[in-house]
Amino acid sequence: METAGKVDTPRNKNFTSSSLKPLRLVIYNDSLDYGSHEEVSCHGLEAIASDESIKPIFIYCSSNKELENRLLEIKKSTSNLELLPISFHSESFEGLKSKLSSNKVNQLAKIISLKNPNGILVIQSDLEISSLGLLAAKKLGITCISYLASPHTFEENRSKYGYIKDLFSKKFLKIPNKIIVNCDTAKSLVEARGIKQSIAVVKSCIKRFNEKYSEKDREKIRRKMRISPKKAVLGVVANLELKKYRQDFLLKSLAEHAPYIWDFHILFVGNGPDRADLGSLSRELKLRDQITFISDKDNLSTVYSIIDILVIPSKHELVPLVMIEAMLNKVPIVAPKSDGMAEFLPHEWLFKPGDNFNFVEKMQTTSIKSHNNTLEANYIRAVAEFDVDKFKKNIVDEIKSTMH
């Protein structure tokens, strides 16, 4: 029986017996963006929805149309997936807001309880995103798994009021029965925050590009984009968000240390709220003529065919999908010596975080050296470790081992 603001569900019990088949699994993602974590999660959803022993019910925010379209594609390929859009989502400072008012948590808990699940899988790009799902699981006392992309603190990620956010969001790490992360570095970060429950590492995945480009194709595409074949092309594939992806750090580093001794061109690939600010900064630093913006990320195989280096300026990326894409396309990568990038990339491609001279130095040396053996080794490793089928099997195995 339901009372005001409460869901009548005993704590620490599943709604149905673990022996009942199929396993009823709520998957919750209320993100307003469709980023790399959502993309990888949807590969996992394909496997979950194809498993006859699991009945998935995916709850998502109806405002995220890109995610909705991807979910509808998956639903078409299987009769097993149930989609349940909702109108609300987790917000910044959700840890504090939920203390002041539990209305959204109660509302979500009621929606979930009506589906009579054995447990819930919460998809989280960071600790605040989809945190309502964690709080609802705690309220209902059901088994909960967090699939967490970034366990970094908000202060580390340069988030506004990061210290305060961390104070109220650290409790979210203690709710799930299991936390799934994508690399050993992420697991260590979670453990360093005092978390004692099970932490599983399931490496990310990405579908390989089928297109192949010859040297003539490469030159033709460069001419069409008005990029000289003599220039070293630096590709930055990321949303144009300076605080998160630090494209401004790249421009300032190049402006200070490289403009007169190195002939380079920057290819920014992506959209984002800081497009105008990045354009203004490039003019201020007298680099605008050496930059091309491409908003469309749909044809990334073309991008990887013409760039000489993939550049990752941001400090905290763990295992960025663009890194895996570059490995699979045999493109050198210059990235900070941190997170999963230090775990997977050769030392000579890594720069000291925050050191703009070392950053430029690594880009210059990487652009002029031959890396055939390293690129081949990177490719073989990426094929072996970031395989889609392997990811699908591992994510389903982790779910079943936790829910039963």
N, C-alpha and C positions, 0 to 999 in steps of 0.2 A: 504494500500500500504506500502511496506516495504522499508525503507531507510537504509543507511549504519549504522550498529550498533544499529538500533532501531526496535522495533516491534510495529506496528500501532494498539495499543489497548488502549482504554480510561481508565484512572485511576479510581479506586473505582467502577468498574462495573464488574459483572459476564459476561461470554461469552454468556450464555443462560439464559432464564428466569427461576426463581426458581420454577415456576409451571410446567416446562417441565419435563417429565419422560422418561427414568430414569435419575437420578442424575448422571452426568458424573464427576467422581472423579479420579484425578491423584494422585497416591501414589508414593512418591519419597524416595528412600533409596540408596545412593551411597557409603555406607560403603564397605570396602574391607574385612571385617571380618563377620563371622556368629556367633554372640554371643547370650547371653540370651535375649537381647532386640529384636534381629531379630527373635528369636524363638517365643517369646510372640507375636510379631507383626504379624507373620504368622498365629497364631490362630485367630487374628482379621481379617486378610485377608480372611480366610476361611468363616467367617460370612458375610463379605462385599460382597464377590463374590457369595454367596448363596442368597443374597437379590435381588429380581427382580427389586426393585426400585432404585438400584445403578448400574452403569456401571463403574467398576474399570479398570484403565489403570496403570499398575505398571511399573515405570521407575527405572532401577537399573544399576549398573556398571557391565559390562560383565566379569570383572576380578574376581568377587565374585562367583565362581562356586558352592560353597556350598549353597549360597542363591538361585542361579539360579536353582539348582536341586530341592530345596524345592518348589520354585515357579512353576516349571513344574509339580510337584506332585499335587499341588492345582489346576492348570489349567486342569489337566486330570479329576478332579472330578467335574468340572463345565465348561460350555461353555461360561460363562459370563466374564472371566478374559482375559484381553489383556496384553501381556508382551512386553516391549520395552527396550531392552538393549542399553546402551550407552557406549562410550569408555573412558569417563573422569569421574572425581569425585572431591568432595571437598577435600581440602588439609589443612595441618597445616598452620596457619596464613591466612586462607581464607579471613578473614575480611580485612586484609591489602592488600592482593593480588587483591581482587576485586576492591579496590580503585585505584590501579595502572593500572589495565587492566580489562575491563568488557567483554572481548571476550567470556569466558565460560558462564557467566550469560546471555549474548545475545543469545548465541547458544542454551542454555537450554530453555530460554524463547520462542524461535521460535519453538522448538520441542513441548513444552507444548501447545502453542497457536494453533498448527495444530490439537490438539485433542479436541479443543473447550470445555474445562472443566468448570463446575460450581465452582470448587475449588480444592485445593490440600492438601493432608495429607503428612506431612514431618516426616519421621522416623529418630530420632536423638538419638544416644547413648550419645553424648555430644553436646555442642553447635556448634562445628566446623563441625562435621560429618553431611553431607547432607545440609549444610548451603547454598549451591548453590540453592537448592530448595526454601529456604526462599527468597533469593535475586531475583530469577526469579518470584516468586509470587508477590513480591513488585513491580517489574518492570511492570508486567502485570496488577496489580491492582485487583487480584482475591482473593477470600476468602481463608484463609490459616489456617491450624491447625498444630501445632507441637506436636508430641508425643515424649516427652523428657524423657530419662532414668535418666540422671544426670544433675541437675541444679547447681552442685558445680562449683566453679571457678577453673580454671586450676592451679592457685597458691595453692589452697587447696589440689588439687590432685597431688601435687609435680611434675607437668609437667615442662619440660625444657622451660625456658623463659615464665613461666606461667603468670607472671605479664603483660608482653607485649601482650600475647595472649588474656588476659582478657580485655585489653584496646580496642582491635579491634573486639572482639566477643560479647561484652555486648549488642551491637545494635541488635543482632539477636533475643534477647528476646522480643524486641518491635515490631517485624514484624507480628507475627501470631495474628489472631483474637481470637484464643483460644489456650491455652497450656494444654495438658493432661499429668499428672504425675501419679506415681503409689502409692503414700502414702501421708498422711497429712504432714509429715516432708518435703517432696519435695515441696509441695505447699507452706509451710512457707518459704522455702529457696528462691523460686521464688519471693514471695511477699516481702521478705527482700531486694531484689535487685531493688525494686521500680516499679515493673510491676503492671499495673492497669487493664489490660484486663482480660477476663475470664480465670480462672484456674480450671480445673476439675480433680478430683481424680478418676482414674479407676484402681483398684487393679489388680496386675498381676495374671497370672494363670499358671498352670502346669498340665500335664496329670499324673495321679497316676500310679505307677508301679503295675503290676499284680502279679509278682513273690512273693512267700512267702518262707522264709527259716527257717528251724528248728535249734535248738541248735547244732544238729549233723552236719547239713550242714555248719553251721558257723565254727565249729571246723575243718571240712574237708577242707574248703577253706583256712583257716588260715595255716593249715599244708602244703598245697600245695604251699602257698606263703612263707613258712618258717618263719612264725610269731608265736611266742610262745603264747599259750592260756592264759598264766599268765600275759602277758603284756597289758597295756592300749593302745589301738590303736587310734591314733589321725588322723583323715582324713582331708585332705585339698584338696578340689575339686575346682580347678581354673587353668587358664592358667599360665604357669610358666613365669610370668612377675613381677620381684621383686619390681619395682617402684610402680606398680599398686596394686598388691595383697600381697606384703610384707611377702612373705615366709621367707625372711632373718630375719625379726623381730622375727618370731616364733623360728627359729633355735638359734639365739643369746640369746633369753630369756631362752630357755631350757638349753642351754649350761652354762649359768651363774647361774641359780637357781635350776635346777632339776636333773642333771646327776647322783648324788650319792644317792638321796633319793627317787627316783621314777622310776619304771621300765616301760618305755613307748616305743612305736614304732610309727613312723610317716609314713603315707601312702599319698604320693603326687600323685594326679590324674589329669592328663592333660599334654598338650604339651606347648611349648613356646620357645621364643628366649633365655631365661636365664637358660635353663636346665643345661648347662655346668657350669655356674657360681654357681648355687645352689649346684651342686655336689662338686665343689671345696671348697665352704664354709663349707659344711658338713664334709669334710675331715679335713679342718683346725680346726674345732671345735670338732673334734674327735666324730662325731655323724653318720658317714657314715654307720656303721653296724646297726644302729637303724632306717634306712630309706629304704623304698621301693618306687620305681617310677613306676607308671602305666600310659602309654600314652593314652590308650583307655578309653574314657568317655561314650562309647555306652552302657556298661552294669553296670550302676550305682546302680541298685538294689543289685548286688553282693557287691559293695563297702559298701552300707549302712547296709548290713547284718553283716559285720565283724568289722566295726569300733565301738568304744565305745563313741567317741565324734566327732562331726563335728567342726572343728576349722576354724574360719574366722579371719585371722590376720589383714586384710586391714581396714583402718579407714573409708573410704567413699564407701559404697556399697548400701546405701538406702535399697532396698528390694531384696537381692540376691536370685536367683532361688534356689541355693543350700540350703539356709535356709528353704525355703518352702518344698523342697524335704526331708530334715531331719525331719521337723515337721510331714510330711505325713508318714514317716517311723519310727516315734517314737524314734528318736535318739537325745540325748542331744546336745546342741549347745553352744559353747563358742565364743563370739563375742564382739567387742567394744561397749561401751555404746554411740552409735551415730546413727544418721539417722534412717531408718526404723527398724533397728535391735533393738534399744531401744524402739521403738514403739510396737513391736510384741513379744519380748522375755522376759522371767521373769528376774527380777533384779539379782538374784543369779547367773545367767549365763553370766553376762556382766562385762567386765573389763574396767578400765580407759584407754582410748586411750593413747598409748605411754608408759604406766607403765608396764615394762616387769615383775616385781615381781608380781604385781596384776594379770597379764595375766597367769603366771604359777600357781599361787595360785588358780585361778578360774578353771583351767584345772584339777588340782589335786583333789580339793574338788568335782568337778562335776563328776569325774571318779569313785569316791568311794561311792557316795551317791545314794540312791534309788530315782528315779524320776517318779515313775509309774503314780501318779496322775497328775503331771505336763505334762508328755509326752502325756497322754490321752487328757488333756485339749488342748494342742498344736495341736494335731491331729484333734480334733473336730473343732477348730478354723480355721485350714488350709483348711479343707474340706468345711467349710461354706464360707470363705472369698476369697479363691483363686481358685474358681470353674471355669472351662473352659467355660461352657455355660453362666454363669453369666458375665464373662469378655466379651464374644462375644456380648451379648446383650447390655452391657453398652457402649462398644466402638462404636457400630453402632448407638446407641441413641445419643451419643455425636456428631458424625459426622452429623447426620440428623438435629439435633437441631441448629447446627452452619451454615450449608449450605443452609437451607431453610429460 
